[in-house]
Amino acid sequence: MLNADTKRRINACRDILVGKVTDPKAQVEQITIALMYKFMNDMDHEVRDLGGASSFFAGEFATYSWDRITDPRLGGEERLRLYAEGIEAVVKNPGVPELFRQIFRNAYLPYRDPETFNLFSQEISGFRYEHSEDLGDAFEYLLSVMQSQGDAGQFRTPRHIIDFMVEVVKPQPGEAILDPACGTAGFLISAYKHIVKHHQLTPAQTEDLHRNVEGYDISPDMVRLSRVNLYLHQFADPRVVEYDTLTSEDRWGRRFDVILANPPFMTPKGGIRPHRKFSLESNRSEVLFVDYIAEHLMAGGRAAVIVPEGIIFQSGKAYQQLRRMLVESSLWAVVSLPAGVFNPYSGVKTSILFLDRGIAEKGAPVLFAQVKADGYDLGAQRRAVAANDLPAALALLNDAHTRLSRGEVPADFRDSLTDHALTHLFVPRAVLAEGDANLSGERYRVAAATGPKKWPMVKLGEVCDLLSGQHIDTEKYNSEGVGTPYLTGPADFGPTYPLVSKWTTEPKVLANAGDILITVKGSGVGKVNRLNLDATCISRQLMAIRPREIEVGFLYALLQTKFEHFQLEGEGAAIPGLTRDDVLSLEIPLPPLSVQQQIVAEVARYQAVIDGARQVVDHWKPSFAVEPEWPVVKLGEVAIRITKGTTPTTMGFKYHESGVAFVKIEALSETGEIDRKKLSFVGTDCHEAFSRSQLATGDVLFSIAGTEMGITAIVTEEIIPANTNQALAIIRLGTLCMPRYALNFLRSPRLKSQIEGLKTGVAQFNLSLAQVSELEIPLPPLEVQQQIVQRIEAERELVEANKRLIELMKARIDETMARVWG
């Protein structure tokens, strides 16, 4: 166990370094290097005590021993110099084993302050090398304080999650074990500890175990840390190598009995370029890593891998193919983890996929389980709490795995599994293979409860009352802000409505909060909305559905997703409309109240995500604070030229199905990019004739016509050669202003206010090129422009991610309600 003194020394080392080495990962590396340096000195001491000779610090390298470096007779500058030279000399020392030379390769001292090194070396001297579990625990604590492990989507897996996964997979002596993205070797250490704990190993078996544990990582820093970690857990020659699992095929032929991983799932811009041996075609790292793990299991092999939610339900072709492959070949359990498990590194929602080729070959159903608490709160601090579903989850999975391995089916042991007190469900593989092979347990839980077309169908009039609207003359309206609200429709109304004076007119029918309004006349027939006002008068364009024997949220969800049932042609009518009988006779499914409530809760969860993401999407605009010292210049002063094009047809040219890209306003997207799907095309003759409007990479396009004025996009290399028309100004920047900086300023509220100022008193307004040249833009130094661009691009990527999230959640609502309708 980690003792208090060791923990204090590690914390003291970090506190000493923090003023000189700010990056937590770099602090860990410096402490690691110093500890290994000190331990080599300790091993020399042990050999000499036994009558032997030093091997690490001998001959010309003796001057670099830790004893020499910390000699109090030396001055601070001399100690610092010896240590800085010593850590670089290790790789040249023939007396140092290859493992240590690899650890010290490219090592250096990032500071040159003697006082810092004096304090630091005093704490390091308090550690003594002993091949013990205590030292390994100390090093794992050191790794746990590392706040981030790179920019490739990596984050440290909590120890209790690692141990849970290992306890389910149960690695055995003699099995080949791999982590293909091992980081600091947490999974490998846990697997090793599990085997040692549960088995009495002979010396030969122990040696075999050390050979069978392997790890890959793309980062040389992570390889160094993982090799040290394994060495401190009694691995004399750790088998961890620097290897790109996704793009290198050198080790593709290897197969393993057990694979454990939490791979980095951030795909770099432009995607991954994998080799051709993957069974799936994808450039997404999350797809490729899971595919790699599934493909590299031996017959009867087992795996546990943490995956982001995209793997669970993304609708892309590669995601669907991956899920179907897993269902067919190896998947046996999916455990949903709560969002926040990986705080403070990431709040991403994840699940654990458990693979077992043996169980999958038997055709056993797949177990879905939901962990809602893992023993820690889900905030940034992750403080310990009493709520913990992991023990119940472990018991559930162990019990289910044993029985499924024997060929039993869930019906044989369902009663005993209820004792585990954990939300879970078994789903047949044939059901999972249908459609997109979605791996969301909630989907099948609702599907199991509802079932396609199992619920009795009832007419709306049997479970609801229907209130018709009334006409009120406009002269009855008042503008004093008092009276009865009067909604005129359609049902997708906004927040404004006229008021009917209570003293002038007494409405015959009043709708109340909770009623569902449906449009029955005019545009938008069939659209519905929930009313949030009490005592509201509605027009004849609307009717109010008042649920009587059905949960209002459930009915609203039904009508929202199936309003096309109401969109009748209205035979013989100039304007389509619905009669009272049309609405009352609509047939709807009616599950039990408990199922209705369950469905409402599921839809509400999805809707909450949509609402939160919508806030981000609707309110974000590219903006930045303008510092007073930045000069403000006219756009024409930093542009090489500002011009515009011509419409081809006015000059006798025609548009074509393909050819040279021609950019119109509609191709400018909200993101500041050009939508290639909306490009038009012209011939090379037209392109050459319009030489003044030929586009170049980095040109900023700015719409100067009518209602779409101010839409902006940047020209990228992918569409060149290209041309444009007179509705777009072409702004070609010089060396003082970065194109993407100008792009973001032109999209900002500051620029919009300048344009509005020019439009005063004008009904229809187009900007001239002269006016574009006069637009003012703040001009910070280029390095500041770069920083602004990077920040805004990072924000924009988050906004785009939220847009994708909204579409995903909408699809999940549609899927849920489609199952109810059957």
N, C-alpha and C positions, 0 to 999 in steps of 0.2 A: 504493500500500500504506500501511497505518497505520504511521507511524513511532513510535519509542519515546517521543519527547518529547511528541507529541500525546496518546498513550495516557496518559502520566504526568500531563499537565495535566487530562485528563478525570477520571482517578481522584482527583486532588487536589481538583478542584471538588466531587466527591461527598463526599469526606472532610470538607471544610470545611462543607458544608451539612447533613451527617447529624445534627449536634447540634440543628439548628433545624428541619429538614424531614425527618421520619422516613420518609415514604412514598417508595419508590424512583421511582414514576411522577412524583410531584411534584418530586423532585430533577431528573429528566430534563427536565421542563417548565421549571424555573427555569434550567437550563443552556442549554436551547434558546432561551428568550427572551433571555438575556444574549448568546448568540452572535449571534443575528440583530440585536440592538441594536448590538453592536459592528461587525457587518458593514455595516450602513447607514452608520455613521461612516466605515468604510474606503472604501466606494464614493464618498462625498463627497470623500474625499482624492484618489481616482483622477481624478475629474472636475476638481478644482481643479488637479491636476498637469498636466492637459491644457489648462488655460486656461479652463475653464468655472467655473460657480458651483454651490455646494452646493444640493441639492434636498431631501435628507432632513431635515437640521437647518438650516433657514434661517428668517429672519425671527424671529418670536416664539418659534419652537421651537429656535433656535440655542443657547439656554441649556441645553438638555437633551442636547447632543451628548456622545458618550463622552469626547471630549477635555476638555470642561468638567467632566464628572462626576468624572473621575479626576485633575483638577488637584491636585497635591500642596499647593498653597497653601490649599485648602479644608479645613475641619475634617471629621471623620468624620460628624458628624450632618448637615452640609450636603450632603455627597456622597450619603448615604443618602436624604435628602429629594428631591434632584434626580432620582435614579434611580427612586424609587418614583413620583414624579409623571410622569417621562418615559415609563415603560412604559405608563402609562394615557393619556398624551397622544398616543401614536402613532396611535390610531384617529381622532383629530380633525385630524391633520396632512395638509393637502391635497397636500403634496409627497411623501407616501409612497404607493407603488402599492397597489392594492386587495389583492393577495396578502398584503402585510405587515400591512395593517390587519386582515385576517381572522386572521392568526396571532396578533396582539396583542389581539384582542377578548377581553374578560373577564380579561386578564392582570393580575396584581397581585403585590406583594411580600409573602410570608407571614411575614416576620420583620422586626424593627426593631432589630437589633444592629449598630452601626457597625463593630465590629471584624470580625464575620463578613463583612460586605460588603467591607471593605477587603481582606481576604485573598482573597475570591472574585473581586473585580474585578481583582486583580493577575494571577491565573491566566487570566482571560478575556482580558486585554490581551495575553497571549502568543499568542493565535490571530490570524491575519490572513486576511482574506477573499481568496481567489483562486478563480476558477471552475475547480476542479480535482477530479479523481477522489479525490485524497488527502483533501480535506475531506469528501466524501461518505462515504468509508470511516470517517473519524473519527466522523461522526454515527451511522453504523450500529453502531459499537462502543458509542457512548453508549446507543443503544437496546437493545443486547444485554445491558446490565447491569440493565435494568429487570426486576424479579423477577416482576411480575404486571401484566396489562393489563386489569383490571376484574373484575367479579363475574358476568359473563354467560357463563362457560364459555370465555373467551378465554385463549389462552396463546401465547407467541411461538414461531413455527416455526423450528427450527434452520436456519441458512443452508445447510448441506450438503443438507438435505432439500428446501428450496426449489429450489436449483440442480439437483438430480436431477430434480425434476418438470418444471422448465423445459426441461432438456436432452432429456427424452422428448417433450414437446409441440412443441418447436422453433418458437416464434413467428417470423413472417417480416415483413419490411418491408411496409408497407401494410395489415397486418391490424389489426382493431379488437380491443383487449385489455382485459379487465375483471377486477378482483378485487372481488366484491360485499360483502366484509367485510374491507377492506384493512388494518386496523390501522395499522402504521407503514410500509406500502407495500413490504414486503420482496419479494413476488412481482412487483410492477410493476417494481421496480429490477432484479431478476434478469432479467426478460424483456427490459428495455431493454438491459442489458449483453450478453445473448446475441445480440441482433440486431446491436448495434454490433460485437461481436467477430467475427461470422461474415459480415458484409456490409460492403462499402465504400459508405457512404451519401453521396449528394449533399446539399448544404445543403437542397434542397427535400424530399428524403426524410427528413432529420433533423427538419425542421419538421413534416412529416406524421406522423412517429413520435410526436412530443410531443403532437400532437392526438389520436392514436389510443389512448393509454394512459389508462385511466380507473379510478377507484376509488370505492367507496361505503363509508361507515362510519356507524354510529348514534351514535358518541361524538364530541362536538366536540373533545375532547382528542386522540383518535386522528387526526381530520382535520387538526388543526393540526400534529401531528408528521409525518404522512405528507406534507403539503404542503411542509414544511421539507426533509424527506428528498429528495423529488423535485427541489426547487429546487436543492439542493446537488449533484444529479446532472444539472445543466444544463437542467432543465425551467423555463423562464421563467414559465410560467403553468400550474402543475399542475392537472389536471382531477380533483380529488378533492373530493367533496361530502358533506355531512352528509345521510344518507338512510337510512331504515329499509327495507331490502330486502324484508322480509316483510310489512309492513303498509301501505306506501305504493305506489300504482299509477302515480305520475307518470311513471316511466321504464320501465314495463312493456313498452312497444312496442319498446325498443331490442334489437338482436341483435348478437352478437359472434362473431368468428372464433375467439378463444382466451379461455377463462376459467380462471383459476388461483385457488385459494382454500383456506384452512383456516378455515372459518367457526366462530363460537362455537356450541357445541352444547348449552348448558345452557338448558333450557326453564324459564321463570319459573313460579312457582306459579300455577295457573289456566290455564296454557298460553298459546300465541301466538294472537292473533286476526287471522289474515291476511285480506287482501282476497279477493274472490271469483274472481279470474282464475287462481288456481292450478288445475291439472288434478286434483290430489289433495285430498281433504278430510282435514286433519290440524291439530292444534294443537301438534305437536312441531317444534321448530326444526330438528333434524337432517334430518327428512323434507322440510320446506319449502325449506331451503337447497339441498339436492341437486336437488329438483324444479325450483327456480328456475334453477339452473345448466344442467340438461339442456334446459329449455324455451327458454333464451335463446341457444342456439348456432345460428349460421347453418347452412345446408346445407353439409356438409363441415367444420363447425366441430369444434374439439377442446377438451378440458378435462382438468384434473387437479384433484381435490379430495380432501382428507384427511377421512376419516369415522371416527366411533367404531364399535365392534363392533356396536352395536345395529342399524345400517343393514345389516350383513352377514347377521344371522340372526334378528332379532326377528320374532316370529310375528304381530304386530298387523296388522290389515287394511291400514292405510296403508303400513306397511313392505313388505308383500308386493306391493302395487300399485306402489310406487316401484321395487322391484327388477325387476318384470316390464316396466315401462316402460323402464327403463335397458337391459335385455337386448334389447328389441325395437328401440330407437331409436338407442343410442349407445355402450353399454359395449363396450370391447374388451380391457381388461386390469384385473386386480385384484392389487395388490402388498400383501402382508401385512407390516406393520412390527412389530418386537419391542416388547413393553410396556416403557416406560421411556424411549422416544425423546424424550418431552417433559418428562422430569425436568429441573429440580426443580419445575416448575409442576404437572405431573400425571403419574401413572403409568398413565394410561388406555391400553388397547390400541387401536391404530388400523390402518387400511389406507388405501391410496391407490386411488381409482377413476380410471381413465383412460378418457375418452370420445372417440369419433371417429365422427361420423355417416357418413362415407364408408365406413369399414370395416364398420360395422354394417349398412349398406344391402346390402353384398355377402353378408351372412349368414355371415360368417367366425366360427369358434369363438372363445371368449373365453379369453384367457391368464391363468392364475393363477400367481403367483410368490411365493416366501416369502423375505424378507430377515431373516436371523437376527442379523446384526451390521451396524452402520452406521459403524464406525470409532471408536466411543466406548463406554466402559463404560455400563451402564444404571443406575448409581447416581445419587445426588443431585448428585455433582460432575461427572459426564459427562467423565471424563478420556479422552484419546486412547488408543486401543489399535490393535494391528495388524489384528485381524479386521475385515473390511469387505466386505460383499456388494454394496454399491451399484455399484461398477464393473461387476461381472458382471451385475447386474440391468439396468444401463443398456445394456450390449451386447446382452443378451437381448431387451429391449423394442425397441431400435432395429432389430435384425435381424428380429424378428417383425413389427414395424410395416411395414417396407419390403416384406416378402414378402406379408403379408396385404393391403396396399394394392394389390398387383399381382394379387390374386385367387388366389394360391397357397394351398394347404391345408397344415396341419401335417405330414401324411404325406409331403409332398414335401421337407421340410427338417428332419425330426425328428433325423436323425443329426448335422447340423451344430449344432443347438441344444444337444445334449448337451455340446458343448465349452464352453458357458458355465458349467458347474459350479455351477448354481444350481437348487434344487428348483423345478420348474415343471410345469405340466400344461395342456393345451388341452381345453376342454369344449365340446361342441356347444351352440348356443343352444337347440335343442329340448330338450335335457336340462335346461338351466338353467331353462327356462320351466315345467318340471313342478313340481307341488307348490307350495311357497312360494317358489320361485326363490332358495333359499339361496345366498349368495355366499362360503361358506367353502370354500377350496381343499381343506382336509383332508377335507371330506365327499366330494368327488368323487374325491380321490386314493384313498381307501379303496373308494369305489364302483367306480372303474376297476379296482382290484385284485380286488375280490370279484365284482362283477356280480350281478344278481338271479338266484338259483337256478342258478348255474353250477357250484357245488361239488358233488362227489359227496356223497350222503347215506349216512351209516353208522349202524348201531345202536350205542347207547352201550356195550353189552357187547363190541363189537369193539375198542374203544380204551381201555376202563376195567375195573378190577376193582370188585366190589361187596361190601362187608362188612355183614352183618346185625348188629343189636344183640342184647343179651341182657337178661333180667330179673334184677334183684338185689333181694332182700328188704330192706326198710328196716332190719331189725335188723342188717344187715351194715354199715350206715353207721357212721361214727365222727365224733366232734366234736373230735378232737385236732389237726386240721389236717395230718394225714399220711395217706398212702395214695394210691390211684389215683383221679384225677378221674372222676366218673361223670356223664355228661350225659343228662338225661332228656327233653329236647326241649321245645317244638318247635325247629326249626333256627334260628329267629331268637332264640336264647337270649341272656341277658344275661351279665354277668361272674361271676355266682355259680353254684355247683354243689356237690352233696354229694361227700364223699370216701368211697371204699370202702377199707376196711383191707386192705393187702396180705397181712396175716397171717391174715385171716379168709376171704377169698375171692380166688382167682386168676381174673381175667376170662379168658374164652376168646378174645375178640376185642378187639384194641386198635386204635383209630384214631390216626393221627399227624398232626402239623402238615403242612398242605398238602392233606389230604383235604378233600373237599367233603361236608358233611353235608346230608342231605335228610330232611325230615319225611315219614313214610310212614303215620302213624296219628294220629287225633285232630285237633285244630284245627290249621289252617295247613298242611294237606297240600300238598306240593309246594314249600314254602319251603326255600331253601338258605342255607348259610353256610359260610365258610371256617374251618377249625379251626386254631387257633394254639397248640395244646397237643400235646405228644408223649405217647405211651402213655396214651391216654384211652379209658375204657370208655364205650360208648353203649348206651342202652336200646333196647327193641324199637320205640319210637316213631320211631327214627332208623335210617338206613342211611348208610354212609360210601362215597362214590364216590372211588376212587383212580385218577387218570389214569395211563394207561400209554403211549399213543401219541398224545397230544394235549397241548397246552400248558395247564397247569392254570388260568392266569388267563383264557385264552380260553374254556375250558369253563365256568368260573364265570360269566363275563359272559353266555354263552349261556343258562345255566340261570336266571340272575337275571331275564332279560328275557322268558323264555318258560316260567315255572314253571306257567302255566295249563295247559300240556300234561299236567301231572301231576294236576290237580285233577279226579279222576274221582268219579263218584257212588258208587262202591262198591256195585254191585248186591246187593240183599238184605242189606246190612250196616247196622247201626244207626249206625255211625260210618264216614264215608268213609275209604278207605285205599288204599294202593298195595302191590301184590305185588312180589316180586323180579323177576318177568318183566316187569311194567309198566315198571320202571326200566331194565332191561337192553335192552328192545326199543325204547326211545325213539329215534327217528331224528334225527340232528343233522347239519348241514353240516360238512364237513371240508376247509377250504382248506389249502394248503401251510403248513408251519411258519413260513416267513418272513412270510406274510400274517397268520397267527395272532398273531405277535409284533408286527406293525405295528398290528393292531387293539387288542391289549392296551395298547400304548403310548399310542394315542389315547384309549382309555377312561381310562387312568391319569391323563392330563393333565386330563381333565374332572373326574375324581374328586378330584384334588388341589385343584382350585378349589372343589369342593363342600365338602370337608373344611375348608378354610380359612374359607370363608364360614359354614359351620355353627358354627365356633368363635365367630365374631362374634355370630351370631343367638342361640346357646344361652347365652352368658355375659353379654350386655348387659342391664342393668337401669337404669332411670332413677335416678340417685343423685347426691348432691352433698354436699360437706363442710359441716358446720354450724359456723359461727364462734361462739366463746364469747360475743361481745358481742351476738349476736342474741337478742332475747327469745323465750321459748317460751310460746306461748299455747294455750288450748283452742280447738278448732275452732269451738265455739259462740260464742266471743268475737269471731270475725271473720266469722261468717256472719250474714246478715240473717235467715235461717230455715233450719231443717232439718226436712224432713217426708217423707212417703211417700204412696203411692197405694193403690188398691184394685183387686182383680181384677174386671173388668166383669161376668163371669158370676154372681158372688155377689150382684150388685145387680140382676140381671135384664136386663143388656145383652148384646148379641152382638158377636162380632168380624165384620168385613166384609172384602171383597176390596180395598177402597180406602176413603179417607176421611181422618180425622185419624190421624196416626201414633201408635202405641202402642208404647212401648219396653219389651221384656222383657229379662231377663238375657242371653239368647242373642244379642241384637243388640249387646252390648258387646264390642268387638274387643280383641285383644291390644295394639293400637297406641294405645289410649286414645280411639279414635273410635267412633262409632255406625255399624254396618254397615247401610246403608239397605236392602240386599237382604233383611235378616232382620227387618224391622219388621213388626208386626201393625197392624191398623187398626180404629178404632171410629168410630161415628157422632158427629155434632156434639152430639146429645143427651147421650150418655155423657160426652163431653169437658166439656161445660158443667156436668154434674152433679158431676164430679170436679174442682171448681174448685181445691181445695187442692193437687192434684198436677199442675196444668197447668205445662208446662215453659217456660222462657225461655232465650234465647241466653245461653250462659256458665254455665248450671247444671252442676254436677258431679254425676254419678250414681255411687252407690257401693253395690255389692251387699252386702246384710246378711243373706243367707240361706244356711245350710247349707254344702255343699262348695264352692260357687262364691263364697264370701264374699271380698270385697276386690277384685273386678273393678271397674274404674273407667273412666268415659268422660265426655267433655264434650259438651254439647248445642250444636250449631251452627245457624245460621240456616236451613240448607237443610231441616231437618225440622219447623220450627215451622209451624203449631201441633202440639203433641204432648202426650202424657200418659204416665203410667207406673203400675206397680202397687206392692204393698206389699213386694216383694222388693228394691226399690231405694230408697235414701235419696236425697232431692233436697237438695243443698247449694247454697244461693244465697249467694255471697260478697258482702261489703261492699267499701268502697273501700280497705281496708287490705291486702287479699290478692287477688292476681291469680288468676282461675279456673285458668289453665293452670299456675301455680305450685302451687296446691293439688292439682290433678290429678296432677302429677308426684310430689309428696310422698306422696299417697295410694297411688301405685303403687310406691313405693320400699321397699327392705328395712327401713328404719327403722319405717315404719308397720306392715309385716307383723309385726314383732316385738312391737309394742304389742298387736295383735289376738291373737297367740299367747298373750300373757300373760293375756288375759282368758278364754281357753278352758281354762285349767288344770283338770283333773279333770272336764271335761264331755264326754260322748260326742257329743251333737248340740247345736250351739250356733248361735244367731242373735243378732246385735247389735241392741240396742234403740236408738232415736233418742237416748236420754239418753247411752248409751255412745258413740255417734258424736260427740255434742257434747263429750264429755270427752276425745276423742283429742287428743293434743298435737302442735302443729305449730310449727317454728321460723319466725320472722317477720322476715326482713331487710327493709331499705328497698325501696320499690317498684322503684327502678332496678336494685337487685341481683336482685330477683325476675325482672325482665325479662331480665337477662343470663343467669340460670340457665335460664329457659325457652328462650331462643334457643340456648344450648349443647345442651340436652337434645334440642330439636327437630332440630338439625343431626345429632346422634348417631343419633336415631331414623330420620332419612332414610337414613343410611348403612346401618342395620340392614335397612330395607325394601329398599334396593338389593341387599343381600346375599341376601335372601330371593328376590328376582327372579332373581338370578344363579344360585342353587341350582336353581331350576326350569328355567332355560335350559340349564344343564349337564346336568341329568337328561334333558331332552328330546334333547340332542345324543347322549347315550349311547344312548337308546332308538332314535334315528334310525340310529346306526352299527350297532347289533345287528340292527335290522329289515332293513337291507340285506343283512346276512350270512344271515339266515334266508330272505330273498327274500320 
